[in-house]
Amino acid sequence: MNELFGPTSSSISLLQARQDQARSAQAAHNITAKNAQMLEDIDATATEFEAVFVAEMMKPMFDGLSTEAPFGGGKGEEVFRGMLIQEYGKEIARTETIGLSSHIKREMIRMQEEASGTSLTPIAPANDDTETTTTITKANN
């Protein structure tokens, strides 16, 4: 009979619990999206670092090369040689031939997790979805 005249305290409690769950899910989604962006930034930074490192290591290999006319020499070649070496470094980093970026990425994630007290490590979902999820856990202090 109470149902006819308005909501009961149990239905209000149920409604509040559902609203709290919705807020929690939205907050977790926001944190997950933020962590996903952070992981993308870390990956890009690690790859860029490897590209610069490889290019710097390759420069001495090209210093001893001499070029002769009619197809080489001059200031233009000096400028373009530097750009070519940079592109070699980018391609080596992109194809993960050396694999330095994976080590750098792992270390950057570890340092970020220590600084923030949360886990950024992607894990496989519990169901059969192929989509990767990110766990958010508070570090025990």
N, C-alpha and C positions, 0 to 999 in steps of 0.2 A: 504494500500500500504506500510506503514511503516513496517508491519509484514514481508514482503518479504526481507527486507534489514537488519533486526536485531531486537533484543528485544526492546520493548518500555519501557519507564520509569515505567509504571504501572505494566508490567510483571516482571521487576526487583524488584520493591517494593514487589510484591506478593511473589516472590522467597525468598527475604530477610526475609519477615515475616514468611514464612514456616520454614526457617532455624533457626530463633529465637525460634519458637515454639518447634522445635526438640531439640535445646540446652536446653531449659527450662524443657522439659519433661525428658531429660537425667539427668539434675541436680536434679530434684525432685526425680527421681528414685534412684540416688546415696544417697540422704539425707534419703529417706525412707528406703533403705537397711541398712544404718548406724543406724537409729533409731530402726529398727527391731532387729538388732544385740545387740543394747544397752538394749532393753527390754528383750531379751533372757538372757543377762548377769545379769540383775537385778533379773530376776526370779530365776536363778541358785543361785545367792548370797543369796537371801531371803530364799530359801529352805535349803541351806547349813547352814545358821545361825540358822534356826529353828531346824535342826537336831542336831547341837552342843548344843543348849540350852536345848532341851529335854533330850539329853544324860546326860548333867550335872545335870539336875533335877532328873534323875533316879538313879544316882550313890548312893546317900544315902539310897535308898530303898534296894540296894543289899549289902551294907556294913554290915548290921546286920545278914545276912544269914550265917549259918555255914554249912559246908559240911563234910561229914563223909566218911570213907573208906567203901567199896573198890572203889567207883566211884567218889570220890571228894577229894579236898584238894590239897595242894602243890602250888608251884610257877606257874606251868603251868595253873592251874585254875585261879589264880590271873590275869595272862596275858590275857587269853582268855575271862574272865569275862568282862574286860574293852572293848575288841573288840566286844563282844556280845552286850554290852550296846550301843556302837557307832552304831552298825547295827540296834538296836531297834530304836534309834533316827532317823536314816536315813529313815527307813520304815515308822515311824509315820509321818515324814515330807513329804515323797513322797505321802502318801495316804491322806494328808491334814486332818488328824484326829483331830488335835487341831486347825488348821487354822491360826496359827501365821504368816506364811509366806505371806499370802495375805495382812495382815495389814502392814507388813514390806515392801513388794513390793510397795504398794500404797504410802507409805511415801517416799520411795526412788525415785519413779517416780516424786512425787511432788517436792522433793528437786532438782532433775535433771532439771526439767522444769523451776524452779525458777533460777537456776544457768545459764542455757543456753538461756533462753528467748524464747524457742520453746515448742510446745506441743508434747508429745510423746504418748499420749493416743490413743490406737487403737479404731477405730470406724467402724461400719458396712458400707459397700459400698452402694451407692445410687441405684445400679441395683440389680438384684437377685443373683449375684455371692455369693458364700459362703466364698470367700477369704476375709480376713481382710486387710484393708488398714490403713495406719497411716497418720494422718493429721500433716501438718507442718504449723504452724502459728507463726508470729512474735508477741511477746508480745507488748502491747501498753505501751509506756513509757510516 
